[in-house]
Amino acid sequence: MSQGDESAPLSLPYLSPARRTLEATPSKAARLLHAIAMSLSLRTQLARHGYSAEDHREGLELLRECIGPDDIVWPESFEADVQDAIVEIDAWDEMGIRLVEATLSHRFADQARFVLTGLMPSTGPAAVAGVVHLLDRLDALESSIERTRSRNEDRAALDALSNRGITPEERKRLRALVDSARIANAHAQRPSGPHPTDHETRLVALEAWFDEWASIARAVVTREDHLVRLGLATPRSPAAI
């Protein structure tokens, strides 16, 4: 795509409101479960509409599955430089990926699509893997034989990124960080038990449980303070009362 092309800006997956909503489900479910556990009145109201100890245990188990496995790798397993690399990559990837998107999507949409397709800000091992893919694709813009025909625009895109701080020197620094962080990834991606269920699948299951009981609670719980405790209403400010 030429710089003068007026087609619509690229829409990237990491901007999806639906994904952000899904990732927020564990915190919402935890608040709902905690409020129910701490209030006999709430349990009584919900029990009249089918909420049982079994439903409560189901919600707790679904939440537990979303929190993560028992056999996670702890930071003390690695040297300080590896820990520093993990923290820095984790902090950089959201800012870096969004900076690339903002710089390229309007003037260099072909390059934005090539560099960013399938990437989104993440945490932990996924953040390291995402930055590796990003750096590999930026290297391809610079020198890949397969992109010879678009070399001028590719290098113009790299120049634009350099003006935003993603210079060749910065890419070299990031490459050194991900090389260190990969040591931790190699351990973290080696689970001792059965392969865990896909994280998104677990989130969807918890979201279905939460949506059902949150909807029932909104219908049958009438006290505003109870709805606030459940996370299903926002407390009114004193000025609004």
C-alpha positions as a LaTeX table, in Angstrom:
\begin{tabular}{lrrr}
\hline
Residue & $x$ (\AA) & $y$ (\AA) & $z$ (\AA) \\
\hline
Met1 & 0.00 & 0.00 & 0.00 \\
Ser2 & 1.36 & 3.39 & $-0.93$ \\
Gln3 & 1.61 & 6.25 & 1.55 \\
Gly4 & $-1.08$ & 8.12 & $-0.36$ \\
Asp5 & $-3.67$ & 5.32 & $-0.07$ \\
Glu6 & $-6.78$ & 6.62 & 1.72 \\
Ser7 & $-8.26$ & 3.26 & 2.72 \\
Ala8 & $-9.42$ & 2.73 & 6.32 \\
Pro9 & $-6.82$ & 2.30 & 9.05 \\
Leu10 & $-5.85$ & $-1.23$ & 10.04 \\
Ser11 & $-7.90$ & $-2.77$ & 12.83 \\
Leu12 & $-5.70$ & $-4.86$ & 15.12 \\
Pro13 & $-6.87$ & $-7.70$ & 17.39 \\
Tyr14 & $-5.32$ & $-6.41$ & 20.60 \\
Leu15 & $-7.73$ & $-3.44$ & 20.60 \\
Ser16 & $-10.76$ & $-5.73$ & 20.91 \\
Pro17 & $-13.13$ & $-4.58$ & 23.67 \\
Ala18 & $-14.54$ & $-8.12$ & 23.81 \\
Arg19 & $-11.13$ & $-9.53$ & 24.75 \\
Arg20 & $-10.62$ & $-6.88$ & 27.43 \\
Thr21 & $-14.05$ & $-7.72$ & 28.87 \\
Leu22 & $-13.23$ & $-11.43$ & 28.88 \\
Glu23 & $-9.93$ & $-10.87$ & 30.70 \\
Ala24 & $-11.78$ & $-8.88$ & 33.38 \\
Thr25 & $-14.08$ & $-11.82$ & 34.21 \\
Pro26 & $-11.96$ & $-13.37$ & 37.02 \\
Ser27 & $-11.94$ & $-10.15$ & 39.07 \\
Lys28 & $-15.71$ & $-9.71$ & 38.62 \\
Ala29 & $-16.41$ & $-13.34$ & 39.51 \\
Ala30 & $-14.12$ & $-13.16$ & 42.56 \\
Arg31 & $-16.01$ & $-10.13$ & 43.89 \\
Leu32 & $-19.38$ & $-11.81$ & 43.33 \\
Leu33 & $-18.28$ & $-15.04$ & 45.04 \\
His34 & $-16.74$ & $-13.19$ & 47.97 \\
Ala35 & $-19.88$ & $-11.13$ & 48.56 \\
Ile36 & $-22.06$ & $-14.24$ & 48.50 \\
Ala37 & $-19.73$ & $-16.09$ & 50.86 \\
Met38 & $-19.75$ & $-13.21$ & 53.36 \\
Ser39 & $-23.50$ & $-12.56$ & 53.42 \\
Leu40 & $-26.15$ & $-15.01$ & 54.62 \\
Ser41 & $-28.82$ & $-12.61$ & 53.40 \\
Leu42 & $-27.45$ & $-12.72$ & 49.84 \\
Arg43 & $-27.14$ & $-16.50$ & 49.94 \\
Thr44 & $-30.72$ & $-16.78$ & 51.12 \\
Gln45 & $-32.08$ & $-14.52$ & 48.38 \\
Leu46 & $-30.17$ & $-16.36$ & 45.67 \\
Ala47 & $-30.98$ & $-19.80$ & 47.12 \\
Arg48 & $-34.66$ & $-19.06$ & 46.59 \\
His49 & $-33.86$ & $-18.87$ & 42.88 \\
Gly50 & $-31.73$ & $-22.00$ & 42.64 \\
Tyr51 & $-28.28$ & $-20.95$ & 43.84 \\
Ser52 & $-26.79$ & $-23.83$ & 45.84 \\
Ala53 & $-23.53$ & $-24.85$ & 47.49 \\
Glu54 & $-22.80$ & $-26.80$ & 44.31 \\
Asp55 & $-23.21$ & $-23.66$ & 42.17 \\
His56 & $-20.90$ & $-21.78$ & 44.53 \\
Arg57 & $-18.26$ & $-24.52$ & 44.34 \\
Glu58 & $-18.57$ & $-24.52$ & 40.54 \\
Gly59 & $-17.87$ & $-20.79$ & 40.43 \\
Leu60 & $-14.88$ & $-21.16$ & 42.76 \\
Glu61 & $-13.44$ & $-23.99$ & 40.66 \\
Leu62 & $-13.89$ & $-22.10$ & 37.39 \\
Leu63 & $-12.20$ & $-19.08$ & 38.97 \\
Arg64 & $-9.39$ & $-21.28$ & 40.26 \\
Glu65 & $-8.79$ & $-22.68$ & 36.78 \\
Cys66 & $-8.51$ & $-19.16$ & 35.37 \\
Ile67 & $-5.98$ & $-18.11$ & 38.00 \\
Gly68 & $-3.42$ & $-20.67$ & 36.82 \\
Pro69 & $-1.77$ & $-24.03$ & 37.49 \\
Asp70 & $-0.07$ & $-25.10$ & 40.72 \\
Asp71 & 3.27 & $-25.96$ & 39.10 \\
Ile72 & 4.26 & $-22.45$ & 38.02 \\
Val73 & 7.90 & $-21.39$ & 37.88 \\
Trp74 & 8.97 & $-18.87$ & 40.53 \\
Pro75 & 11.48 & $-16.03$ & 39.93 \\
Glu76 & 14.09 & $-17.35$ & 42.35 \\
Ser77 & 14.76 & $-20.09$ & 39.79 \\
Phe78 & 16.61 & $-17.53$ & 37.64 \\
Glu79 & 19.54 & $-15.14$ & 37.92 \\
Ala80 & 18.88 & $-11.45$ & 38.57 \\
Asp81 & 19.62 & $-10.46$ & 34.95 \\
Val82 & 17.01 & $-12.94$ & 33.69 \\
Gln83 & 14.45 & $-11.57$ & 36.17 \\
Asp84 & 15.24 & $-8.01$ & 35.07 \\
Ala85 & 14.82 & $-8.99$ & 31.41 \\
Ile86 & 11.41 & $-10.55$ & 32.07 \\
Val87 & 10.17 & $-7.48$ & 33.95 \\
Glu88 & 11.45 & $-5.05$ & 31.31 \\
Ile89 & 10.03 & $-6.97$ & 28.35 \\
Asp90 & 6.71 & $-7.32$ & 30.16 \\
Ala91 & 6.65 & $-3.56$ & 30.72 \\
Trp92 & 7.80 & $-2.67$ & 27.19 \\
Asp93 & 5.56 & $-4.85$ & 25.04 \\
Glu94 & 2.28 & $-2.97$ & 25.52 \\
Met95 & 3.83 & 0.44 & 24.92 \\
Gly96 & 6.01 & $-0.86$ & 22.08 \\
Ile97 & 3.29 & $-2.67$ & 20.16 \\
Arg98 & 0.90 & 0.25 & 20.47 \\
Leu99 & 3.64 & 2.65 & 19.36 \\
Val100 & 4.31 & 0.55 & 16.26 \\
Glu101 & 0.58 & 0.43 & 15.46 \\
Ala102 & 0.14 & 4.18 & 15.90 \\
Thr103 & 3.19 & 4.95 & 13.75 \\
Leu104 & 2.53 & 2.57 & 10.86 \\
Ser105 & $-1.19$ & 1.91 & 10.49 \\
His106 & $-2.14$ & 5.11 & 8.65 \\
Arg107 & 0.89 & 5.76 & 6.41 \\
Phe108 & 2.34 & 2.25 & 6.10 \\
Ala109 & $-0.64$ & $-0.11$ & 6.34 \\
Asp110 & 1.06 & $-2.98$ & 4.45 \\
Gln111 & 4.02 & $-2.82$ & 6.81 \\
Ala112 & 1.70 & $-2.56$ & 9.84 \\
Arg113 & $-0.16$ & $-5.66$ & 8.74 \\
Phe114 & 3.07 & $-7.59$ & 8.15 \\
Val115 & 4.57 & $-6.59$ & 11.50 \\
Leu116 & 1.54 & $-6.70$ & 13.78 \\
Thr117 & $-0.78$ & $-9.46$ & 12.56 \\
Gly118 & $-1.48$ & $-11.81$ & 15.44 \\
Leu119 & 0.42 & $-9.74$ & 18.02 \\
Met120 & $-1.08$ & $-8.22$ & 21.15 \\
Pro121 & 0.26 & $-6.96$ & 24.47 \\
Ser122 & 0.66 & $-9.89$ & 26.84 \\
Thr123 & 2.33 & $-10.86$ & 30.08 \\
Gly124 & 5.02 & $-13.36$ & 31.05 \\
Pro125 & 6.17 & $-15.87$ & 28.42 \\
Ala126 & 3.62 & $-14.58$ & 25.89 \\
Ala127 & 5.09 & $-11.07$ & 26.14 \\
Val128 & 8.58 & $-12.40$ & 25.43 \\
Ala129 & 7.34 & $-14.45$ & 22.46 \\
Gly130 & 5.44 & $-11.44$ & 21.11 \\
Val131 & 8.47 & $-9.16$ & 21.26 \\
Val132 & 10.57 & $-11.83$ & 19.54 \\
His133 & 8.04 & $-11.95$ & 16.67 \\
Leu134 & 7.97 & $-8.16$ & 16.50 \\
Leu135 & 11.76 & $-7.90$ & 16.31 \\
Asp136 & 11.98 & $-10.66$ & 13.71 \\
Arg137 & 9.45 & $-8.87$ & 11.52 \\
Leu138 & 11.22 & $-5.54$ & 11.85 \\
Asp139 & 14.45 & $-7.27$ & 10.83 \\
Ala140 & 12.60 & $-8.65$ & 7.80 \\
Leu141 & 11.54 & $-5.13$ & 6.82 \\
Glu142 & 15.18 & $-4.18$ & 6.86 \\
Ser143 & 16.77 & $-7.02$ & 4.93 \\
Ser144 & 14.48 & $-9.92$ & 3.96 \\
Ile145 & 14.99 & $-11.07$ & 0.37 \\
Glu146 & 11.27 & $-11.88$ & 0.18 \\
Arg147 & 10.46 & $-8.18$ & 0.67 \\
Thr148 & 12.82 & $-6.77$ & $-1.96$ \\
Arg149 & 9.98 & $-5.19$ & $-3.95$ \\
Ser150 & 8.76 & $-3.18$ & $-0.97$ \\
Arg151 & 12.21 & $-2.32$ & 0.38 \\
Asn152 & 11.87 & 1.47 & $-0.05$ \\
Glu153 & 8.58 & 1.64 & 1.84 \\
Asp154 & 9.82 & $-0.90$ & 4.41 \\
Arg155 & 12.84 & 1.24 & 5.21 \\
Ala156 & 10.72 & 4.38 & 5.29 \\
Ala157 & 8.54 & 2.61 & 7.88 \\
Leu158 & 11.65 & 1.73 & 9.90 \\
Asp159 & 12.80 & 5.35 & 9.72 \\
Ala160 & 9.41 & 6.45 & 11.08 \\
Leu161 & 9.78 & 3.97 & 13.95 \\
Ser162 & 13.29 & 5.26 & 14.66 \\
Asn163 & 11.81 & 8.74 & 15.05 \\
Arg164 & 9.52 & 7.24 & 17.72 \\
Gly165 & 12.44 & 5.72 & 19.60 \\
Ile166 & 12.44 & 2.21 & 18.13 \\
Thr167 & 15.90 & 2.66 & 16.63 \\
Pro168 & 18.32 & $-0.07$ & 15.49 \\
Glu169 & 20.11 & 0.36 & 18.81 \\
Glu170 & 16.86 & $-0.08$ & 20.74 \\
Arg171 & 16.02 & $-3.18$ & 18.75 \\
Lys172 & 19.46 & $-4.59$ & 19.56 \\
Arg173 & 18.91 & $-3.87$ & 23.26 \\
Leu174 & 15.51 & $-5.57$ & 23.17 \\
Arg175 & 16.98 & $-8.57$ & 21.36 \\
Ala176 & 19.48 & $-9.02$ & 24.19 \\
Leu177 & 16.66 & $-8.83$ & 26.74 \\
Val178 & 14.51 & $-11.45$ & 25.01 \\
Asp179 & 17.51 & $-13.74$ & 24.65 \\
Ser180 & 17.91 & $-13.60$ & 28.45 \\
Ala181 & 14.19 & $-13.94$ & 29.12 \\
Arg182 & 13.93 & $-17.02$ & 26.90 \\
Ile183 & 15.82 & $-18.95$ & 29.60 \\
Ala184 & 12.82 & $-18.45$ & 31.88 \\
Asn185 & 10.37 & $-19.21$ & 29.07 \\
Ala186 & 11.99 & $-22.57$ & 28.44 \\
His187 & 11.22 & $-23.56$ & 32.04 \\
Ala188 & 7.82 & $-21.90$ & 32.31 \\
Gln189 & 6.53 & $-23.69$ & 29.20 \\
Arg190 & 7.46 & $-27.11$ & 30.54 \\
Pro191 & 4.48 & $-28.08$ & 32.77 \\
Ser192 & 4.95 & $-31.00$ & 35.15 \\
Gly193 & 1.35 & $-32.21$ & 34.88 \\
Pro194 & $-1.16$ & $-32.60$ & 32.05 \\
His195 & $-1.24$ & $-29.84$ & 29.49 \\
Pro196 & $-3.50$ & $-27.07$ & 30.88 \\
Thr197 & $-6.79$ & $-26.22$ & 29.21 \\
Asp198 & $-6.60$ & $-23.26$ & 26.88 \\
His199 & $-6.78$ & $-20.04$ & 28.91 \\
Glu200 & $-9.43$ & $-18.46$ & 26.71 \\
Thr201 & $-11.64$ & $-21.55$ & 27.01 \\
Arg202 & $-11.44$ & $-21.32$ & 30.81 \\
Leu203 & $-12.30$ & $-17.62$ & 30.72 \\
Val204 & $-15.34$ & $-18.25$ & 28.50 \\
Ala205 & $-16.61$ & $-20.94$ & 30.90 \\
Leu206 & $-16.21$ & $-18.60$ & 33.89 \\
Glu207 & $-17.86$ & $-15.76$ & 31.98 \\
Ala208 & $-20.90$ & $-17.97$ & 31.26 \\
Trp209 & $-21.22$ & $-18.87$ & 34.95 \\
Phe210 & $-20.80$ & $-15.25$ & 36.02 \\
Asp211 & $-23.26$ & $-13.85$ & 33.47 \\
Glu212 & $-25.96$ & $-16.31$ & 34.56 \\
Trp213 & $-25.74$ & $-15.60$ & 38.29 \\
Ala214 & $-25.03$ & $-11.88$ & 37.92 \\
Ser215 & $-28.20$ & $-11.56$ & 35.84 \\
Ile216 & $-30.22$ & $-13.47$ & 38.43 \\
Ala217 & $-28.77$ & $-11.35$ & 41.24 \\
Arg218 & $-29.66$ & $-8.13$ & 39.42 \\
Ala219 & $-33.23$ & $-9.40$ & 39.09 \\
Val220 & $-33.80$ & $-10.58$ & 42.68 \\
Val221 & $-31.49$ & $-8.49$ & 44.90 \\
Thr222 & $-33.16$ & $-5.19$ & 45.69 \\
Arg223 & $-30.85$ & $-3.56$ & 48.23 \\
Glu224 & $-28.42$ & $-1.20$ & 46.55 \\
Asp225 & $-25.64$ & $-1.87$ & 49.07 \\
His226 & $-25.89$ & $-5.60$ & 48.36 \\
Leu227 & $-25.62$ & $-4.98$ & 44.62 \\
Val228 & $-22.57$ & $-2.80$ & 45.25 \\
Arg229 & $-20.94$ & $-5.57$ & 47.32 \\
Leu230 & $-21.60$ & $-8.01$ & 44.47 \\
Gly231 & $-19.92$ & $-5.61$ & 42.02 \\
Leu232 & $-23.18$ & $-5.18$ & 40.12 \\
Ala233 & $-23.81$ & $-1.52$ & 40.95 \\
Thr234 & $-21.76$ & 1.60 & 41.53 \\
Pro235 & $-22.18$ & 3.37 & 44.87 \\
Arg236 & $-23.83$ & 6.73 & 44.54 \\
Ser237 & $-21.84$ & 9.77 & 45.59 \\
Pro238 & $-23.12$ & 11.69 & 48.63 \\
Ala239 & $-24.12$ & 14.57 & 46.34 \\
Ala240 & $-26.38$ & 12.28 & 44.34 \\
Ile241 & $-28.28$ & 11.04 & 47.41 \\
\hline
\end{tabular}
